Amino acid sequence: MISYLLPTVRLIRPLNIWITFCAVLLGGWLALLQLQPEMFVASLSAALIAAAGYIQNDLIDIAADRVSHPHRPLPRRELPPSFARALSTFGYAGGIVLSSILPRSCLLAAIGITLTLTLYNLYLKRLPLAGN
């Protein structure tokens, strides 16, 4: 299991996750001009959901990534897809559970973003206007 550590870190794209965390924190601070504990919870929730989305995207694109991104952990077979699926599920679920201790609008946003990411990863990214 320790051999999964570095590939897992690469899989979740830590720089992108850090940017997501900071963007949510900054948005909260700009809205209230102060930091509150709930902002850190919201930031962590967003980071977990974003990580889950990156993992899900890589799972769906394993075949294409063998050509376009062969250095990523799944095309290199550094992690089994079953582990990545479990990690993605944990990220989505963890983000939603964390958001449930925040105002209801945050929970609804987390659920909506999770559904949108899943729809994008499964279907929308292949459409000409909705895709990349």
Secondary structure, DSSP 8 states (H G I E B T S, - for coil): -GGGHHHHHHHH-HHHHHHHHHHHHHHHHHHHSS--HHHHHHHHHHHHHHHHHHHHHHHHTHHHHHHH-TTSTTTTTSS-HHHHHHHHHHHHHHHHHHHTTS-HHHHHHHHHHHHHHHHHHHTGGGSTTT--
